[in-house]
Amino acid sequence: MTPDGAAPDRPRADRLWEVFVRSRRGMSHTHVGSLHAFDAASALLSARDLYTRRQEGVSIWVIPSAELTASSPDEKDSFFDPAADKPYRHPTFYEVPEGLAHL
Amino acid sequence: MTRQTSRNEAPAGADVATYALGLGDDVLVLAQRLSEWTARAPQLEDDVALLNIALDLVGQARNLLSLAGGRENPGRTEDDLAFWRDETEFRNAQIMELDGGDFGRTIARQFLVSAWHVPLWDGLRASTDPDLAAIAGKAVKEARYHVGYARHWLVRLGDGTPESRRRAQAGLEDVWPYVGELFEPDPVTERLVTAGAAPDPAVIEPVWREAVEAVLAEATLAVPPTVRRPTGGRRGVHTSAFGPLLAQMQHLHRSHPGASW
């Protein structure tokens, strides 16, 4: 047995991965979902088959879900509410040129 | 494939039709076998992956059968060819129709066939027949992904647990005898090779063999000995597994001729 209690030569098919897809050049990678895979290589193959079969992307990232550090729902008030009454943080004095996509 | 002026005479339409029919039946029948994994693959991710491959193959089959039927006189549609021919009229190589068996055999067969498709489509892109060249240009990209997927799994199974290794080796040995048929010379192919319309199987075989042996080594699997070479698919001789496959594939269309959705 390995330290984490798994049988030594049993592949860990239950490992969860988060998938990020960049829809086209110049755009950011966007989280699209998650999947189960043994390792990074198989996660990438599965991500291609599950999330880009309708031409959704030109680039894929996969990240082990366990490696993500997320903010806690309990901290929602202290994290996000203080921004609610600070409209001066929005750049409202600029004119947005017409036809400018993806600002 | 090098094109020379002396080889550049247009290939006979009947030969192109026969050739496209064989390659089209290959991918149609293999797609049908792969689709048997629907909702039965080891995990959801591979269920989708195998079906994606099957759908790629169906797309290739539609192109090839349309081409074959269109070159006949009188012509036949892709549906006429797929659903209204009987067993002895199918021209697929026998390796395509073999029962998928377990996941090990399915992956072994997919790897061997996709590793053949890659140099085949790649060579066919330079065909003097523009329709064949166009179909191959699309198919080669798909085949490169298929061989990558199958290679990944074959290495994982072969170099995996004792059980996965046993199944991968057994699957490989089940399908191995049938690869010889893919490289067999026949008069139609020879005429097309002479006309610059098809790649020479004798050129493809060493390319295939080198690629396959490298991956088998990586997968720590043994290259099976060639003890027998069954053949005949291209002449309409098929194995006992083929009839039930066709029955399932054709039954709905034959029960409701002309139906659409």
Interface residues (C-beta under 8 A of the other chain):
Chain A: D9 R10 P11 A13 L35 H36 A37 F38 A41 S42 L45 S46 R48 D49 L50 R53
Chain B: Q43 L44 E45 D46 V48 A49 N52 Y145 G148 Y149 H152 R156 G160 T161
